[in-house]
Amino acid sequence: MEEKKLDINSIIGFILIFGIMIWYLYQNQPTEEEIAEQKKAEQVEAEKKQSKQNETLVTTAADYSNAKQLDSTQLVDLKNKVGDFAYALTLPSASEDQTTVETEVFELKFNNKGGQLSQVKLKKFVDYDSVPIYLVKDDNSLFNITFGTSDNRTLNTQDFPFQPSVTKSGENTVVSMKLKVSETAFLEYRYELKPNDYMIDFSIKSQGLNGVFNTSQPIDLDWKQKGIRHAKSITYENRYTRLTYMYDGDRVDKLSQASDDEETIEDVEWLSYRQHFFSSIMVTDNGPFKKVSITSKDLVEDEEVDTMYTKLYTSKIPLAYNGGEINRNLGLYYGPTESKTLKAYDKDLEKSIPFGWGIFGWINKALFIPLFNFLSGFLPYGIAIIVMTVLVKIMLSFVQYKQFLSQAKMKILKPELEAIREKYKDNKLKAQQETMALQSKAGASPLSGCLPGLMQIPVFYALFMFFPTAFALRQKSFLWADDLSSYDSVIDLPFNIPFYGDHVSLFPILAAIAIFFYMKMTTGQQTAMQAAPQEGMPDMSKMMKYMIYFSPLLMLIFFNNYASGLSLYYFISNLISIGIMLVIKNYIIDEEKVLAKIEVKKSKPKKENRFQRKMKEMMEQAEQQQRQNQSRKKK
């Protein structure tokens, strides 16, 4: 086989190819300017990346532990880039996530990130399902201060780690949470807890930061909280869950209960986030808040579905700088919405309880609350309700007496009234005039029976507000009801009935039956005393017959989800009313004596007052006008 050799042409070809490659590589080599530009671009990109990392590190503090991994040179570089204040905030200041403190009434947890309360457990209370009462838990509450810094940053305290310390001041426990820039420069949340006290003394103070804060920018305190459900009926509990506030000295107002609402108010003394029987209240100690923006949002979209939260409350409170520093003293109340407990703080906090407006609230505070507190001091709570009901009915028995006396007089006069209507059946105006004259002489005006009944309305409404707000009834049992502040379910339904619910309460049924028989008796009495209705006037007897069935039905449906203590009151109240009515009718009012008194009054000349004279003149004018109209028609 012939051996293949390289000839001269092949050698020259390889040399040319190699030379071309060398020349190509040399021609594409970057110049010094291009190399410098490339290095500059890489440096800019690296700086951008590092700046972005530092910005995230400083503004969120979500990964401040990365600072531990930097060497001394990198730490100095980071410090120079982000500033002393922001750099200090990136460093970890606590080894644990939570700081736990307990008193006789509280179990509190403080989140070291943000320095705020992350859990408030009330040790003396449980909910309807025997679960401890929590007012703050699982991030349902946010407490944050937003402020500007001298290097034009906007920071939020919720993003940064606070250094905790727990000390004693006499019998009090002091929890200090410090957001440190240095040992002598910091922002401090100071919580002071007293034994057996639901009020926490809370202060917000800064030291050595007068050159760090940008006092030209607003500093705001944001307090948000979602109300945690505690009762069996979310509908009933949400009805008494509300944001209430005191402002302008001693004026108290509230946001809407049934819908979302917002308001901006000035000179605020306190803010109450009420969750029916428990409240979270912020109180000012060194002057009112100048202006507060508050909102309330209903979180219950479907009342038939179990839900954890009822309402979301928010408050935005502008704070003020004092010499470039912050110094604000507050109080944080976490505890029962109980009149006696709230009143002890002498800040009118008990006004956050919905006792009723005007005279209704006055009746509750001056009469029913002291009376019930006295009775429940030595009687079981169900018995105390019954005794209080008896006392109230005895107090109002004179009203029923006046009503039945008026009804008896009208019943006695019924034949004469019928005779007048028959005599003047062609002159309705004259019949009405003669009817009023007879009633006036006999002292038997229909209004004399209505006015005493109107006197019962303030008492009725005051008690309607008393029972849902009576903290003392909470989880107190009576007969089959295990909680007099909630409904007394005897049957749980496998479905939900609109407006009624998914259960059957027994006390509302008993109250509805008692109301039916009471109205049956009173309506029969009123029908017996009424004459035939005049032309053009509604037949009141028919309306009252409808009410016999409508009122018990309303009681049955509306009160099925209400406090069983209230239904117990109405049941006993109507039973007593039936008894009082029978006693008055059969043993007190003697119709023959009433008739004799009427005849005596009729025989005496009746002096007309100004109102009666005016009415008589108006009716005479109307009668004259009627005669003129009739004469024109004949022509």
C-alpha positions as CSV (number, residue, x, y, z in Angstrom):
1,M,0.0,0.0,0.0
2,E,1.3,3.4,-0.9
3,E,2.1,5.6,2.1
4,K,0.4,9.0,2.0
5,K,2.8,12.0,2.5
6,L,2.2,15.7,3.1
7,D,3.1,17.8,0.1
8,I,4.2,21.4,0.1
9,N,0.7,22.6,-0.8
10,S,-0.9,21.0,2.2
11,I,1.7,22.5,4.5
12,I,1.2,26.0,3.1
13,G,-2.6,25.6,3.4
14,F,-2.4,24.7,7.1
15,I,0.0,27.6,7.8
16,L,-2.5,30.0,6.0
17,I,-5.5,28.7,8.0
18,F,-3.5,29.0,11.3
19,G,-2.4,32.6,10.4
20,I,-6.0,33.6,9.5
21,M,-7.3,32.3,12.9
22,I,-4.6,34.2,14.8
23,W,-5.4,37.4,12.8
24,Y,-9.2,37.0,13.4
25,L,-8.7,36.5,17.2
26,Y,-6.4,39.6,17.3
27,Q,-8.9,41.7,15.4
28,N,-11.8,40.8,17.8
29,Q,-9.9,41.4,21.0
30,P,-11.6,44.3,23.0
31,T,-9.9,47.6,23.4
32,E,-8.9,49.0,26.7
33,E,-11.8,51.4,26.5
34,E,-14.2,48.5,25.9
35,I,-12.8,46.5,28.7
36,A,-13.2,49.4,31.1
37,E,-16.7,50.0,29.9
38,Q,-17.6,46.3,30.4
39,K,-16.1,46.4,34.0
40,K,-18.1,49.5,34.7
41,A,-21.3,47.9,33.5
42,E,-20.7,44.8,35.6
43,Q,-20.0,47.0,38.6
44,V,-23.2,49.0,38.1
45,E,-25.2,45.8,37.7
46,A,-23.7,44.4,40.9
47,E,-24.4,47.6,42.8
48,K,-28.0,47.6,41.6
49,K,-28.4,44.0,42.7
50,Q,-26.8,44.8,46.1
51,S,-28.9,47.9,46.5
52,K,-32.1,46.0,45.8
53,Q,-31.1,43.4,48.4
54,N,-30.3,46.1,50.9
55,E,-33.6,47.9,50.2
56,T,-35.5,44.8,50.8
57,L,-33.5,44.1,53.9
58,V,-34.1,47.6,55.4
59,T,-37.7,48.2,54.4
60,T,-39.2,44.9,55.3
61,A,-36.7,43.3,57.7
62,A,-38.0,40.0,56.5
63,D,-34.6,38.6,56.1
64,Y,-32.5,40.7,58.5
65,S,-30.7,37.6,59.6
66,N,-28.7,37.8,56.3
67,A,-26.7,40.6,57.9
68,K,-25.2,38.0,60.2
69,Q,-23.6,36.3,57.1
70,L,-21.8,39.4,56.0
71,D,-18.1,39.9,56.9
72,S,-16.9,43.1,58.5
73,T,-16.0,44.9,55.2
74,Q,-19.5,44.1,53.8
75,L,-21.2,45.3,57.0
76,V,-19.3,48.6,56.8
77,D,-20.2,48.9,53.1
78,L,-23.9,48.2,53.9
79,K,-23.9,50.7,56.7
80,N,-22.5,53.4,54.5
81,K,-25.1,52.7,51.8
82,V,-28.3,52.5,53.8
83,G,-27.6,54.9,56.7
84,D,-27.0,54.3,60.4
85,F,-30.7,54.3,61.5
86,A,-31.9,51.9,58.8
87,Y,-28.8,49.7,59.2
88,A,-29.5,49.4,63.0
89,L,-33.0,48.3,62.3
90,T,-31.8,45.4,60.1
91,L,-30.0,43.7,63.0
92,P,-31.7,41.1,65.1
93,S,-32.6,42.3,68.6
94,A,-34.3,39.2,70.1
95,S,-33.5,35.6,70.0
96,E,-37.2,34.4,70.4
97,D,-40.2,35.3,68.3
98,Q,-42.6,35.8,71.2
99,T,-42.5,37.2,74.7
100,T,-45.1,35.7,77.1
101,V,-46.4,37.4,80.2
102,E,-49.3,36.3,82.6
103,T,-51.3,38.1,85.2
104,E,-54.4,36.9,87.2
105,V,-56.7,37.9,84.3
106,F,-54.4,37.8,81.2
107,E,-52.2,35.5,79.3
108,L,-50.4,37.9,76.9
109,K,-48.0,37.3,74.0
110,F,-46.0,40.1,72.4
111,N,-44.6,39.7,68.9
112,N,-40.9,40.8,69.0
113,K,-41.3,41.7,65.4
114,G,-43.3,44.9,65.5
115,G,-43.4,45.0,69.4
116,Q,-47.2,44.5,69.4
117,L,-49.6,42.2,71.2
118,S,-50.1,39.0,69.2
119,Q,-52.3,37.3,71.7
120,V,-54.7,38.4,74.5
121,K,-56.3,35.6,76.3
122,L,-58.8,36.3,79.1
123,K,-58.2,33.6,81.7
124,K,-61.5,33.8,83.6
125,F,-63.8,33.3,80.6
126,V,-64.7,30.7,77.9
127,D,-66.9,30.9,74.9
128,Y,-70.1,28.9,74.1
129,D,-67.9,25.9,73.2
130,S,-65.8,26.1,76.3
131,V,-62.9,27.5,74.3
132,P,-60.9,30.3,76.2
133,I,-61.8,33.8,75.2
134,Y,-59.2,35.4,72.9
135,L,-59.6,39.1,71.9
136,V,-56.3,39.0,70.0
137,K,-55.1,35.9,68.2
138,D,-53.8,34.5,64.9
139,D,-53.0,37.9,63.4
140,N,-56.5,39.3,63.9
141,S,-55.0,42.5,65.2
142,L,-52.4,45.0,63.9
143,F,-50.7,47.8,65.8
144,N,-48.4,49.8,63.6
145,I,-46.7,53.3,63.5
146,T,-45.8,54.8,60.1
147,F,-43.2,57.5,60.1
148,G,-40.8,59.3,57.8
149,T,-37.0,59.4,58.4
150,S,-34.5,62.2,57.7
151,D,-33.2,60.3,54.7
152,N,-36.7,60.5,53.2
153,R,-37.7,56.9,53.9
154,T,-41.2,55.8,55.1
155,L,-40.9,53.0,57.7
156,N,-43.5,50.9,59.5
157,T,-42.8,49.6,63.0
158,Q,-44.5,46.3,62.2
159,D,-41.6,45.4,59.9
160,F,-38.8,45.6,62.4
161,P,-37.6,43.6,65.4
162,F,-38.0,45.0,68.9
163,Q,-35.9,44.0,71.8
164,P,-38.0,42.8,74.7
165,S,-37.4,43.1,78.4
166,V,-39.7,42.1,81.3
167,T,-39.2,43.8,84.7
168,K,-41.1,44.5,87.9
169,S,-42.3,47.8,89.3
170,G,-43.6,47.0,92.7
171,E,-46.5,44.6,92.1
172,N,-46.8,45.6,88.5
173,T,-45.2,43.8,85.5
174,V,-43.5,46.0,82.9
175,V,-42.9,44.8,79.4
176,S,-40.6,47.1,77.3
177,M,-40.3,46.6,73.6
178,K,-37.5,48.7,72.1
179,L,-36.8,49.4,68.5
180,K,-33.1,50.2,68.9
181,V,-30.8,52.3,66.8
182,S,-28.2,52.3,69.6
183,E,-28.2,51.8,73.3
184,T,-29.2,55.5,73.8
185,A,-31.4,55.9,70.7
186,F,-34.6,53.9,70.3
187,L,-38.4,53.8,70.0
188,E,-40.1,52.1,72.9
189,Y,-43.5,50.5,73.5
190,R,-44.0,50.2,77.3
191,Y,-46.8,48.0,78.7
192,E,-47.4,48.1,82.4
193,L,-49.7,45.4,83.8
194,K,-51.4,45.6,87.2
195,P,-52.7,42.7,89.3
196,N,-56.3,41.7,88.6
197,D,-56.7,44.7,86.1
198,Y,-58.0,44.6,82.6
199,M,-56.5,48.0,81.8
200,I,-52.9,48.0,80.5
201,D,-51.0,51.3,80.8
202,F,-49.4,51.8,77.4
203,S,-47.0,54.4,76.3
204,I,-45.2,55.2,73.0
205,K,-41.9,57.1,73.6
206,S,-38.8,57.8,71.6
207,Q,-35.3,58.8,72.8
208,G,-32.4,60.2,70.8
209,L,-34.3,60.1,67.5
210,N,-35.1,63.8,67.2
211,G,-32.6,64.0,64.3
212,V,-33.8,60.8,62.7
213,F,-37.5,61.5,62.4
214,N,-38.7,63.7,59.5
215,T,-41.1,65.9,61.5
216,S,-42.4,67.5,58.4
217,Q,-44.1,64.2,57.5
218,P,-47.1,62.9,59.4
219,I,-46.7,60.1,61.9
220,D,-49.7,57.8,62.1
221,L,-50.8,55.1,64.5
222,D,-52.9,52.4,62.8
223,W,-55.0,50.1,65.0
224,K,-56.9,47.3,63.2
225,Q,-58.7,44.4,64.7
226,K,-61.2,41.7,63.6
227,G,-63.7,40.7,66.2
228,I,-63.5,37.0,67.1
229,R,-66.8,35.1,67.4
230,H,-67.7,34.0,71.0
231,A,-71.4,33.2,70.9
232,K,-73.7,30.4,69.5
233,S,-75.7,32.8,67.4
234,I,-73.6,34.8,65.0
235,T,-76.6,36.9,64.1
236,Y,-77.4,37.8,67.7
237,E,-73.7,38.5,68.6
238,N,-73.1,40.6,65.5
239,R,-76.2,42.7,66.3
240,Y,-74.4,43.9,69.5
241,T,-70.9,44.1,68.0
242,R,-70.0,47.7,67.2
243,L,-67.4,50.5,67.1
244,T,-68.2,53.2,69.7
245,Y,-66.3,56.3,70.6
246,M,-66.4,59.3,72.9
247,Y,-65.4,62.7,71.6
248,D,-65.8,66.4,72.2
249,G,-65.7,66.0,76.0
250,D,-68.5,63.6,76.8
251,R,-70.4,62.9,73.6
252,V,-70.7,59.3,72.6
253,D,-71.5,58.0,69.1
254,K,-71.1,54.8,67.1
255,L,-70.6,53.5,63.6
256,S,-73.4,51.6,61.9
257,Q,-74.2,48.1,63.2
258,A,-75.8,46.7,60.1
259,S,-73.6,47.9,57.3
260,D,-70.1,49.1,56.5
261,D,-69.4,52.6,57.8
262,E,-66.6,55.1,58.1
263,E,-66.2,58.5,59.9
264,T,-63.6,61.1,60.7
265,I,-63.9,62.6,64.1
266,E,-62.0,65.1,66.3
267,D,-61.1,65.3,69.9
268,V,-61.5,61.6,70.6
269,E,-61.2,60.5,74.2
270,W,-61.5,56.7,73.6
271,L,-62.3,54.1,71.0
272,S,-64.2,50.9,71.8
273,Y,-64.0,47.8,69.6
274,R,-67.0,46.0,71.2
275,Q,-67.5,42.3,70.5
276,H,-70.8,42.0,72.3
277,F,-69.8,40.8,75.8
278,F,-66.1,41.7,75.4
279,S,-64.3,44.9,74.4
280,S,-61.0,46.2,73.2
281,I,-60.7,49.8,74.2
282,M,-58.0,52.4,73.6
283,V,-58.0,55.3,76.0
284,T,-56.0,58.6,75.9
285,D,-54.3,59.7,79.0
286,N,-52.6,63.0,78.0
287,G,-55.1,64.8,75.9
288,P,-57.6,63.6,73.2
289,F,-56.6,62.5,69.8
290,K,-57.0,65.6,67.6
291,K,-58.4,63.7,64.6
292,V,-59.2,60.0,64.0
293,S,-60.4,58.2,60.9
294,I,-62.3,55.1,61.7
295,T,-64.0,52.3,59.7
296,S,-66.2,49.3,60.4
297,K,-66.7,46.5,58.0
298,D,-69.2,43.6,58.4
299,L,-67.4,40.3,57.8
300,V,-70.4,38.1,58.1
301,E,-71.5,37.5,54.5
302,D,-73.8,34.6,55.2
303,E,-75.3,34.2,58.7
304,E,-76.2,30.6,58.0
305,V,-72.5,29.7,57.6
306,D,-70.1,29.3,60.5
307,T,-67.7,32.1,60.6
308,M,-64.7,33.0,62.8
309,Y,-64.9,36.8,62.6
310,T,-67.8,39.3,62.9
311,K,-66.5,42.8,62.0
312,L,-63.2,44.5,61.0
313,Y,-62.5,47.8,62.8
314,T,-59.7,50.2,61.8
315,S,-58.5,53.5,63.3
316,K,-55.9,55.8,61.9
317,I,-54.7,58.2,64.6
318,P,-52.2,61.0,63.8
319,L,-49.6,61.3,66.5
320,A,-47.7,64.5,67.3
321,Y,-44.0,65.2,67.7
322,N,-42.8,66.9,70.8
323,G,-39.4,68.5,70.4
324,G,-38.7,66.0,67.6
325,E,-39.6,63.0,69.8
326,I,-42.7,60.9,70.5
327,N,-44.3,60.9,73.9
328,R,-47.9,59.5,74.1
329,N,-49.6,57.8,77.1
330,L,-52.5,55.5,76.4
331,G,-54.5,52.8,78.1
332,L,-55.5,49.5,76.5
333,Y,-58.5,47.7,78.0
334,Y,-59.1,44.1,77.1
335,G,-61.9,42.6,79.1
336,P,-65.7,42.1,79.7
337,T,-68.2,44.6,78.5
338,E,-69.6,44.9,82.0
339,S,-70.9,48.1,83.5
340,K,-69.4,47.7,87.0
341,T,-65.9,46.8,85.6
342,L,-65.9,49.7,83.1
343,K,-67.3,52.2,85.5
344,A,-64.4,51.6,87.9
345,Y,-62.0,53.4,85.5
346,D,-63.8,56.7,85.8
347,K,-63.5,57.4,82.1
348,D,-67.2,56.9,81.1
349,L,-66.3,53.6,79.4
350,E,-69.6,52.2,80.5
351,K,-71.2,54.5,77.9
352,S,-69.9,52.1,75.3
353,I,-72.6,49.6,76.4
354,P,-75.9,50.0,74.5
355,F,-78.3,50.5,77.4
356,G,-80.7,52.5,75.1
357,W,-80.9,56.2,74.3
358,G,-82.5,58.9,76.3
359,I,-85.0,57.8,79.0
360,F,-84.6,54.1,78.1
361,G,-80.9,54.2,79.0
362,W,-81.7,56.2,82.2
363,I,-84.3,53.6,83.3
364,N,-81.8,50.8,82.8
365,K,-78.9,52.5,84.7
366,A,-81.0,54.0,87.5
367,L,-83.5,51.1,88.0
368,F,-83.0,47.7,86.3
369,I,-79.3,47.3,86.6
370,P,-79.1,48.1,90.4
371,L,-82.3,46.0,91.0
372,F,-81.0,43.0,89.1
373,N,-77.5,43.2,90.7
374,F,-79.2,43.3,94.1
375,L,-81.5,40.3,93.4
376,S,-78.8,38.2,91.7
377,G,-76.5,38.8,94.7
378,F,-78.5,36.2,96.7
379,L,-80.8,34.5,94.2
380,P,-80.1,32.2,91.2
381,Y,-80.2,34.2,88.0
382,G,-83.3,32.7,86.6
383,I,-85.2,33.3,89.9
384,A,-83.8,36.8,90.0
385,I,-85.4,37.5,86.6
386,I,-88.7,36.2,87.8
387,V,-88.6,38.2,91.0
388,M,-87.7,41.3,89.0
389,T,-90.5,40.7,86.6
390,V,-93.0,40.4,89.5
391,L,-91.8,43.7,91.0
392,V,-92.0,45.5,87.7
393,K,-95.5,44.2,87.1
394,I,-96.6,45.3,90.6
395,M,-95.1,48.7,89.9
396,L,-97.1,49.0,86.7
397,S,-100.3,47.4,88.0
398,F,-101.9,50.8,88.5
399,V,-101.5,51.3,84.7
400,Q,-103.5,48.1,84.0
401,Y,-106.1,49.3,86.5
402,K,-106.5,52.6,84.7
403,Q,-106.8,50.7,81.4
404,F,-109.5,48.3,82.7
405,L,-111.4,51.1,84.4
406,S,-111.5,53.0,81.2
407,Q,-112.6,49.9,79.3
408,A,-115.4,49.3,81.9
409,K,-116.7,52.8,81.5
410,M,-116.8,52.5,77.8
411,K,-118.6,49.2,78.1
412,I,-121.2,50.7,80.3
413,L,-121.7,53.6,77.9
414,K,-121.9,51.4,74.9
415,P,-125.8,51.3,74.7
416,E,-126.0,55.1,74.9
417,L,-123.3,55.5,72.3
418,E,-125.1,53.1,70.0
419,A,-128.3,55.1,70.5
420,I,-126.5,58.4,69.6
421,R,-125.1,56.9,66.4
422,E,-128.5,55.5,65.5
423,K,-130.2,58.8,66.2
424,Y,-127.7,60.8,64.0
425,K,-127.0,58.1,61.5
426,D,-127.6,60.6,58.7
427,N,-125.3,63.2,60.3
428,K,-122.0,61.6,61.2
429,L,-120.5,64.9,62.3
430,K,-123.3,65.5,64.8
431,A,-123.0,61.9,66.0
432,Q,-119.3,62.4,66.7
433,Q,-120.0,65.6,68.5
434,E,-122.6,64.1,70.8
435,T,-120.4,61.0,71.4
436,M,-117.5,63.2,72.6
437,A,-119.9,65.2,74.8
438,L,-121.2,62.1,76.5
439,Q,-117.7,60.7,77.0
440,S,-116.6,64.0,78.5
441,K,-119.5,64.2,80.9
442,A,-119.0,60.6,82.0
443,G,-115.2,60.9,82.3
444,A,-114.7,58.0,79.9
445,S,-112.6,59.2,77.1
446,P,-110.9,56.5,75.0
447,L,-107.6,58.3,75.4
448,S,-107.8,57.7,79.1
449,G,-107.2,54.0,78.4
450,C,-104.5,54.6,75.8
451,L,-102.3,57.0,77.8
452,P,-101.6,54.5,80.6
453,G,-100.6,51.9,78.0
454,L,-98.1,54.4,76.5
455,M,-96.5,54.7,79.9
456,Q,-95.4,51.0,79.6
457,I,-93.5,51.5,76.4
458,P,-90.3,53.1,78.0
459,V,-90.2,50.1,80.5
460,F,-90.8,47.6,77.7
461,Y,-88.0,49.0,75.5
462,A,-85.6,49.5,78.4
463,L,-85.9,45.8,79.3
464,F,-85.5,44.9,75.7
465,M,-82.1,46.6,75.8
466,F,-81.2,45.4,79.3
467,F,-81.2,41.6,78.8
468,P,-79.0,41.5,75.7
469,T,-76.3,43.6,77.5
470,A,-76.5,42.0,80.9
471,F,-73.1,40.5,81.2
472,A,-74.1,38.8,84.5
473,L,-76.5,36.5,82.6
474,R,-73.7,35.2,80.4
475,Q,-73.4,31.4,80.7
476,K,-75.8,31.3,83.7
477,S,-78.3,28.4,83.4
478,F,-81.9,28.1,84.4
479,L,-84.1,25.0,83.9
480,W,-83.3,23.7,80.3
481,A,-81.5,26.9,79.3
482,D,-77.7,26.6,79.7
483,D,-77.1,30.2,79.0
484,L,-79.6,33.0,79.8
485,S,-77.7,35.4,77.5
486,S,-78.2,33.1,74.5
487,Y,-81.0,31.1,73.0
488,D,-82.4,28.0,74.8
489,S,-82.3,25.4,72.1
490,V,-84.4,22.3,72.8
491,I,-84.4,20.9,69.2
492,D,-81.6,21.3,66.7
493,L,-83.0,21.2,63.1
494,P,-81.1,19.6,60.2
495,F,-81.9,22.6,58.1
496,N,-82.2,26.4,58.4
497,I,-85.6,28.2,58.3
498,P,-85.3,31.8,56.9
499,F,-85.8,34.4,59.7
500,Y,-86.2,31.6,62.3
501,G,-83.0,29.6,62.4
502,D,-81.8,26.0,62.6
503,H,-83.1,25.3,66.1
504,V,-86.2,25.6,68.3
505,S,-86.1,27.6,71.4
506,L,-88.7,26.8,74.1
507,F,-89.0,30.1,76.1
508,P,-90.1,32.1,73.0
509,I,-92.8,29.5,72.4
510,L,-94.1,29.8,76.0
511,A,-93.9,33.6,75.7
512,A,-95.9,33.5,72.4
513,I,-98.6,31.3,74.0
514,A,-98.9,33.6,77.0
515,I,-99.1,36.7,74.7
516,F,-101.8,35.0,72.7
517,F,-104.1,34.3,75.7
518,Y,-103.4,37.8,77.1
519,M,-104.3,39.5,73.9
520,K,-107.3,37.2,73.4
521,M,-108.6,38.4,76.8
522,T,-107.9,42.1,76.3
523,T,-109.1,42.2,72.7
524,G,-112.4,40.5,73.8
525,Q,-112.8,43.2,76.5
526,Q,-112.1,46.0,74.0
527,T,-114.4,44.5,71.4
528,A,-117.2,44.3,73.9
529,M,-116.9,48.0,74.8
530,Q,-116.7,49.2,71.2
531,A,-119.6,50.5,69.3
532,A,-120.0,50.0,65.5
533,P,-117.4,51.8,63.5
534,Q,-118.4,55.1,61.9
535,E,-118.4,55.5,58.2
536,G,-115.0,56.1,56.8
537,M,-113.3,54.9,60.0
538,P,-111.3,51.7,60.2
539,D,-112.9,48.7,62.0
540,M,-110.5,48.5,65.0
541,S,-112.0,45.2,66.2
542,K,-110.8,43.5,63.0
543,M,-107.4,45.0,63.3
544,M,-107.1,43.8,66.9
545,K,-108.2,40.3,65.9
546,Y,-105.3,40.2,63.5
547,M,-103.0,41.4,66.2
548,I,-104.0,38.4,68.4
549,Y,-102.2,36.1,65.9
550,F,-99.5,38.5,64.5
551,S,-98.0,39.4,67.9
552,P,-97.4,35.8,69.1
553,L,-96.0,34.9,65.7
554,L,-93.6,37.8,65.8
555,M,-92.4,36.7,69.3
556,L,-92.0,33.2,68.1
557,I,-89.8,34.1,65.1
558,F,-87.9,37.1,66.2
559,F,-87.0,35.9,69.7
560,N,-85.9,32.4,68.6
561,N,-82.3,33.6,68.4
562,Y,-82.5,36.1,71.3
563,A,-81.4,35.8,74.9
564,S,-83.5,33.3,76.7
565,G,-83.5,35.6,79.7
566,L,-85.5,38.1,77.7
567,S,-88.0,35.4,76.5
568,L,-88.3,34.2,80.1
569,Y,-89.1,37.8,81.2
570,Y,-91.9,38.2,78.6
571,F,-93.3,34.7,79.5
572,I,-93.6,35.5,83.2
573,S,-94.6,39.1,82.5
574,N,-97.6,38.0,80.4
575,L,-98.6,35.3,82.9
576,I,-98.7,38.0,85.6
577,S,-100.6,40.4,83.4
578,I,-103.3,37.7,82.8
579,G,-103.5,37.2,86.6
580,I,-103.7,40.9,87.3
581,M,-106.4,41.4,84.7
582,L,-108.5,38.6,86.2
583,V,-108.1,40.0,89.7
584,I,-109.0,43.6,88.6
585,K,-111.9,42.4,86.5
586,N,-113.5,40.1,89.0
587,Y,-112.5,41.5,92.4
588,I,-111.6,45.2,92.0
589,I,-113.8,46.8,89.4
590,D,-117.5,46.8,90.2
591,E,-119.4,47.8,87.1
592,E,-122.5,48.9,89.1
593,K,-120.4,51.3,91.2
594,V,-118.7,52.5,88.1
595,L,-122.1,53.2,86.5
596,A,-123.2,55.1,89.6
597,K,-120.2,57.3,89.5
598,I,-120.8,57.9,85.8
599,E,-124.4,59.0,86.4
600,V,-123.2,61.4,89.2
601,K,-120.6,62.9,86.8
602,K,-123.2,63.2,84.0
603,S,-125.6,65.1,86.4
604,K,-122.9,67.6,87.3
605,P,-122.2,70.6,85.0
606,K,-119.0,69.9,83.1
607,K,-116.5,72.7,82.9
608,E,-114.9,72.7,79.5
609,N,-111.2,73.4,79.2
610,R,-109.6,75.4,76.4
611,F,-108.9,72.3,74.3
612,Q,-112.5,71.1,74.6
613,R,-113.9,74.5,73.8
614,K,-111.7,74.7,70.7
615,M,-112.7,71.2,69.6
616,K,-116.4,72.1,70.1
617,E,-116.0,75.3,68.0
618,M,-114.3,73.4,65.2
619,M,-116.9,70.7,65.2
620,E,-119.7,73.3,65.1
621,Q,-118.0,75.1,62.2
622,A,-117.6,71.8,60.4
623,E,-121.3,71.0,61.0
624,Q,-122.3,74.4,59.7
625,Q,-120.2,73.9,56.6
626,Q,-121.8,70.5,56.1
627,R,-125.3,72.0,56.2
628,Q,-124.3,74.7,53.7
629,N,-122.9,72.0,51.4
630,Q,-126.1,70.0,51.7
631,S,-128.3,73.1,50.9
632,R,-126.2,73.9,47.8
633,K,-126.7,70.3,46.6
634,K,-130.6,70.6,47.0
635,K,-130.6,73.8,44.9
